[in-house]
Amino acid sequence: MNIHQFSAGFQFGDAISQEMLEIKRLLAKEGYTGKIYAENVLSSDRKFAEKISKAKLKPADVIVYHHSIHSKVLDYLLQFPNKKILIYHNVTPENFFEPYDLRFSYLLRRGREDLEKIRDSFQHSFAVSNFNLAELNSLGFKQTKLFPLHLNFQKWDHNQMETKGKSFVFPSFLFVGRIAPNKCQDDLIRFARTWKSIHGNQFSLRMLGFCNPDQQAYLDELNFMICQLDLQNEVKIIPYVDETIVKKIYLESNLFLSMSEHEGFCVPLMEAMHFQLPVIAYAAAAVPETLGNAGVLFQSKDFHQLVNQIDQIYKNPEYRNSIIYQQNLRLDAYLKSNSILPLLEVIKS
């Protein structure tokens, strides 16, 4: 039996693509074969995934579909009677993208509408967070289950000594995630302006993430802000880089700051925990669930108040260590909670 996975796009390094690779690896350990297909696959990623036009489904093959946006993939899958399993990663509300990319906002709206087709055509449904699960349940999905993401930190292959020696003398803020309006990198720049006005220029803020070329207008807006606010020396936007450089940037940073206003889970929060960075995050969508009782959540984007709150993390080692301790507990509990077994059960049913 083949178990093939499908998604709208595949890009090595993003959360859905990493999950697909991990599921493929875990299923292979159980003796199952299968491929990964997507509508959009960069030529550099085609050793991991193939274009959907290459797919050749056999009657006994099982379909695992990762949904986050509308594409041709769903309509392609619906023409086959094969067993279909949904893994829901959430659809970002389209209003975030309307000022920058009307086509993308249209695809998001259609992606949410697609959920009704999926509800009526798929035999099994999983969601990667309780936040996403609640959305499926509100739409009438039956017998949905939580399926925590399979985070693979072994890819960085480093020892604990690298993170235990982390310096907290100069703030080195980090955010990792697509350059996208829902991630609110513009608010990170506003925070940097406030920090600089109070504490001077002995800090850095790096925002690491891929930007969809169709959303260049948002990236241009961010670069304009950086120039206008005289933050060229302190604030850097780094396009997505390979895993070696991602690891280097995590190791060089000493606090993870998120202003994101919509996340279906947010893997970088857990990555930051792995690298022993205190996590400070705006409490929106699935972010509080992902952090559990760890990290520091804030409810209001009052940047002066936030600067004072974060300053305490640098001045007070006991406070900082207590945050990291709770994060380690949260990360350990999460990693123990994920298993391929729920997926195997429905595959065999």
C-alpha positions in Angstrom: 0.0 0.0 0.0 1.2 3.5 -0.9 0.4 6.4 1.3 0.9 9.6 -0.8 0.9 13.1 0.7 -0.4 16.2 -1.0 -0.3 19.9 -0.4 -0.7 23.1 -2.3 3.0 23.8 -2.2 6.2 22.3 -1.0 9.1 24.5 0.2 11.9 22.9 2.2 12.0 24.5 5.6 8.3 25.6 6.0 6.2 23.9 8.6 3.9 21.9 6.4 6.8 20.6 4.2 8.8 19.6 7.3 5.7 17.7 8.6 5.3 15.9 5.3 8.9 14.8 5.3 8.7 13.6 8.9 5.4 11.6 8.3 7.0 10.0 5.2 10.0 9.0 7.2 7.9 7.6 10.1 5.6 5.7 7.7 8.7 4.3 5.9 9.8 2.8 9.3 6.4 1.1 9.4 7.0 -0.4 6.0 4.8 2.0 4.0 5.9 3.6 0.8 4.7 6.9 -0.7 5.6 10.1 -2.3 5.0 13.8 -1.7 3.2 15.8 -4.4 2.3 19.5 -4.6 1.1 22.0 -7.2 4.0 24.4 -6.5 7.5 22.8 -6.0 10.7 24.7 -6.5 13.2 23.0 -8.8 15.6 22.9 -5.9 13.1 20.9 -3.8 12.2 18.3 -6.4 14.4 15.7 -4.7 11.8 15.8 -1.8 8.5 16.4 -3.6 7.1 16.1 -7.1 4.7 18.2 -9.1 1.1 16.9 -8.8 1.1 16.3 -12.6 3.5 13.4 -11.9 1.1 11.6 -9.5 -0.3 8.2 -10.6 -2.7 6.9 -8.0 -3.6 3.2 -7.7 -6.9 2.1 -6.3 -5.5 0.9 -2.9 -3.3 4.0 -2.4 -4.2 6.2 0.6 -4.3 10.0 0.2 -3.1 12.3 3.0 -3.9 15.9 2.2 -2.4 18.8 4.1 -4.8 21.8 3.8 -3.9 25.5 4.3 -5.0 27.3 1.1 -6.9 26.7 -2.1 -5.1 25.1 -5.1 -5.8 22.7 -7.9 -4.7 19.8 -5.7 -8.0 19.3 -3.8 -10.1 19.2 -7.0 -7.5 16.7 -8.4 -7.9 14.4 -5.3 -11.7 14.6 -5.2 -12.0 12.8 -8.6 -10.5 9.6 -7.0 -12.5 7.2 -4.7 -9.4 6.4 -2.6 -9.4 6.7 1.2 -8.7 10.4 2.0 -7.3 11.8 5.2 -7.1 15.5 6.0 -4.4 17.1 8.1 -5.6 20.6 8.8 -2.9 23.3 9.3 -5.3 26.3 9.3 -6.2 28.9 6.6 -5.0 32.4 7.4 -7.8 35.0 7.2 -7.7 36.6 3.8 -8.1 40.2 5.2 -4.4 40.3 6.2 -3.4 40.0 2.5 -6.1 42.2 0.8 -4.0 45.4 0.8 -0.9 43.6 -0.7 -1.9 40.5 -2.8 -5.5 40.2 -4.0 -4.9 36.9 -5.7 -3.5 35.3 -2.5 -6.4 36.7 -0.4 -8.8 35.1 -3.0 -7.0 31.7 -2.6 -7.2 31.9 1.1 -11.0 32.7 1.0 -11.4 29.7 -1.4 -9.3 27.6 0.9 -11.7 28.2 3.8 -14.7 27.4 1.5 -12.9 24.2 0.5 -13.3 22.9 4.0 -17.0 22.1 3.3 -15.9 19.9 0.3 -13.4 18.2 2.4 -15.9 17.6 5.2 -18.2 15.9 2.8 -15.6 13.8 0.9 -12.9 12.8 3.3 -13.2 9.8 5.6 -10.9 11.0 8.4 -9.8 14.4 9.7 -6.9 15.6 11.9 -5.8 19.0 13.0 -2.4 20.0 14.2 -3.6 22.1 17.1 -6.8 22.3 19.3 -7.2 25.8 17.8 -7.6 24.2 14.3 -9.6 21.3 15.7 -12.2 23.7 17.1 -12.6 25.3 13.7 -13.2 21.9 12.0 -15.7 21.0 14.7 -17.6 24.3 14.2 -17.9 23.5 10.5 -19.5 20.1 11.3 -16.6 17.8 10.8 -17.2 14.5 12.6 -14.7 12.5 14.6 -11.9 14.9 14.2 -8.7 14.2 16.2 -5.7 16.2 17.3 -2.5 15.2 15.5 0.5 17.2 17.0 3.2 18.1 14.6 6.3 15.9 14.4 9.1 18.4 15.1 12.5 17.2 14.0 15.2 19.0 15.9 17.8 16.3 15.1 18.4 18.1 11.8 20.5 20.7 13.6 22.6 18.0 15.4 24.2 20.2 18.0 25.1 19.7 21.6 23.8 21.5 24.6 27.1 23.3 25.2 26.3 25.6 22.2 23.2 27.0 23.9 24.4 27.0 27.5 27.1 29.5 26.7 24.6 32.0 25.3 25.3 35.6 26.2 22.5 38.0 27.4 24.7 41.2 27.6 23.4 42.8 24.4 19.8 42.1 23.2 19.7 40.1 20.0 16.0 39.7 19.1 14.9 37.2 16.6 11.7 36.4 14.7 11.5 33.4 12.3 8.6 33.1 9.9 7.4 34.0 6.4 7.5 37.7 5.6 3.7 38.1 5.6 1.2 40.7 6.9 -0.4 38.3 9.4 3.1 37.8 11.0 3.2 41.6 11.6 6.9 42.2 11.1 5.9 45.9 10.8 5.1 45.8 14.5 8.5 44.3 15.3 10.1 47.3 13.6 7.9 49.6 15.7 9.1 47.7 18.8 12.7 48.2 17.6 12.1 52.0 17.3 10.8 52.1 20.8 13.6 50.0 22.2 16.2 52.2 20.5 14.6 55.4 21.9 14.9 54.1 25.4 18.0 51.9 25.4 20.1 53.2 22.5 21.5 51.3 19.6 23.3 48.4 21.3 20.8 45.7 20.1 19.9 43.8 17.0 16.6 42.5 15.5 16.7 39.9 12.8 13.6 38.8 10.9 14.3 35.6 9.1 11.8 34.3 6.5 10.9 33.7 2.9 8.8 36.3 1.2 6.4 35.3 -1.6 7.4 37.4 -4.6 3.7 38.3 -5.1 3.8 40.0 -1.7 6.8 42.1 -2.5 4.7 45.2 -1.6 4.7 44.2 2.1 8.5 43.6 2.1 9.0 47.0 0.4 6.9 48.6 3.1 9.1 46.9 5.8 12.3 48.1 4.2 10.8 51.6 3.9 10.0 51.6 7.6 13.5 50.5 8.5 15.0 53.4 6.5 12.5 56.0 7.7 13.0 55.1 11.3 16.8 55.0 11.0 17.1 51.4 12.0 19.3 50.2 9.1 22.2 49.2 11.5 20.0 47.4 14.0 17.2 45.7 12.0 17.9 43.2 9.3 15.5 41.2 7.1 17.1 37.9 6.1 15.6 35.8 3.3 15.1 32.2 4.0 18.5 30.4 4.2 19.6 26.8 4.6 19.3 24.9 7.9 23.0 25.5 8.8 22.5 29.3 8.7 19.2 29.0 10.5 20.9 27.2 13.3 23.7 29.8 13.4 21.2 32.6 13.7 19.2 30.9 16.5 22.5 30.3 18.4 23.5 34.0 18.0 20.2 35.3 19.2 19.1 35.6 22.8 15.3 36.3 22.7 12.5 35.3 20.4 9.9 38.0 19.8 6.6 37.4 18.0 4.0 40.0 17.0 2.1 37.5 14.8 -1.7 37.9 14.9 -2.6 34.6 13.3 -1.0 31.2 13.7 -2.4 27.7 13.3 0.5 26.5 15.5 3.8 28.4 14.9 6.7 25.9 14.8 9.4 28.7 15.4 8.1 29.2 18.9 9.1 25.6 19.7 12.4 25.9 17.7 13.2 29.0 19.9 12.6 26.8 23.0 14.9 24.2 21.6 17.6 26.8 21.3 17.1 28.1 24.8 15.7 31.5 23.8 13.2 33.1 26.1 10.0 33.5 24.0 7.9 36.6 24.1 4.7 36.5 22.0 1.6 38.3 21.2 -1.4 36.2 22.5 -3.2 35.5 19.2 -4.9 32.5 17.6 -3.0 29.3 18.5 0.0 31.0 20.0 -1.1 30.6 23.7 -1.8 26.9 23.1 1.6 26.3 21.5 3.4 28.0 24.4 1.3 26.2 27.0 2.3 27.7 30.3 5.7 28.6 29.0 7.2 31.8 27.5 5.7 35.2 28.1 2.5 36.3 26.4 1.4 39.9 26.0 -2.2 41.0 25.3 -1.6 44.5 24.1 0.9 46.0 21.7 1.9 48.7 24.1 5.6 48.9 23.0 6.8 51.0 25.9 5.3 48.5 28.4 6.7 45.6 26.3 10.2 47.2 26.3 10.1 47.4 30.1 8.9 43.8 30.4 11.6 42.5 28.1 14.3 44.6 29.8 13.6 42.6 33.0 14.5 39.4 31.1 18.0 40.8 30.4 18.5 42.4 33.9 17.2 39.5 36.0 18.9 36.1 35.3 16.6 34.3 37.8 13.5 35.5 35.9 15.2 34.6 32.6 16.2 31.1 33.8 12.7 30.5 35.1 11.2 31.2 31.7 13.7 28.9 30.0 13.1 26.2 32.6 9.3 26.3 31.9 9.9 26.3 28.2 12.1 23.2 28.5 9.3 21.4 30.3 6.7 22.5 27.7 8.9 21.4 24.8 9.7 18.0 26.4 6.0 17.4 27.1 5.0 18.4 23.5 7.7 16.1 21.9 6.4 13.2 24.0 2.8 13.9 22.9 3.3 13.4 19.1 3.0 10.0 17.5 2.3 8.5 14.1 -0.1 6.0 15.7 -3.3 8.0 15.2 -2.6 8.2 11.5 -1.6 4.5 11.3 -4.9 3.6 12.9 -7.1 5.3 10.3 -4.9 4.0 7.5 -5.5 0.5 8.7 -9.2 1.0 9.4 
